[in-house]
Amino acid sequence: MEFDYKFYLDTYPDLRHFDEPNALHHWQHFGLKEGRQCCKNMKTNYETNVTIMIHLFQEDLFTEFLTYINNVKQVFNIVNVIITININSKIDKMIQQCFPNFIIIKVENKGVDCYPFIESVKYIRKNNIKTDYILKIHTKTTNAYHFGFNNWRQNLIHPITNIANLRMISHYLKKIKNIGYIGAQRCVMPKMFDNMNYSGNKQGLNLLCNTFPHLEQNMTDFIAGTMFWISNEVLNQYLTEELMDFITPQFVNAKPEIDLHNDKIIMEYVCERLFTGIFCYDKTNILVNEVQCQSEGFGTTNNVIDHSYFYQPNVFSFHIPKNVILS
């Protein structure tokens, strides 16, 4: 692999004081272990098979989402890109002409992004597609200014798809066992979120957990907006055919009513809590936050977090729910 000195220093601002011999020495002794790229076309993770699932409801955002796909391609071995579109959409011809390897699935306009996600999971199972982790993203345009989300889509997507963070995600996927989900910390909602104003969501989760004993009977904090990396092993464990068959008939066409001050069970919002809150309760979850700090971080040895060095542009918080005492 040819070492590109200019690329290396341009890509990693913390190393820009190095001359070429020191930069090469750094990559050979530190950078390679940290998952840094030594040239533009170098992948850092060939071991982890990734499937990207995109619900392209807002078709005009396709170019933006190509950027996220290309970022992931620079780091991971992408098994498949699955794009779900509205059943009446015509964009599939353009996508297939330009990107013949992309898988296009037409779905009914129901269940917002949750129903297309379930259909995509069914597809990889039906076709025996081997994948380790799934990146689930969608073309969200709504915002929640009262939660500080002035661009909710980018608040959710950017922390888990920018190149620097993808290299760290790659490192963790190889080193840390029992990972459930990886998401933007800014968009995490606490497990107690529904206690006062969203009673229908609690009822919906209780219904699912009582109906399906294989589900965790406790809940952790969840990703509001349902964009995250999630382990396919977790999905195989919890998202069973029976559960999917129970959920999907309860999705409504078009956009569901608001769940605030609503005691009705609205399955779209229940799934938002189910996928990361219930499925990943007993897992090690990773939250990417936006704190700007020094570039040195913490690594692992034999799957134990220690003080070994590796590049960490943002802070990655480990969240292990069963070890956290909540009142």
Secondary structure, DSSP 4 states (H G I P E B T S, - for coil): ----HHHHHHH-GGGTT--HHHHHHHIIIIIHHHT--SSTT--SEEEEEEEEEEE-SSGGGHHHHHHHHHHHHTTEEEEEEEEEEETT--HHHHHHHH-TTSEEEEE-SBSTTHHHHHHHHHHHHHTT---SEEEEEE-----BGGGTBSSHHHHHHHHHHSHHHHHHHHHHHHH-SSEEEEEEGGGEE-TTTTTTT-HHHHHHHHHHHHH-TTS-SS---EETT--EEEEHHHHHHHS-HHHHHHHGGGPPBSSPPP-TT--S--HHHHHHHIIIIITTTTSEEEEE------SB---EETTEE-S---B-SS-EEEE-GGG----
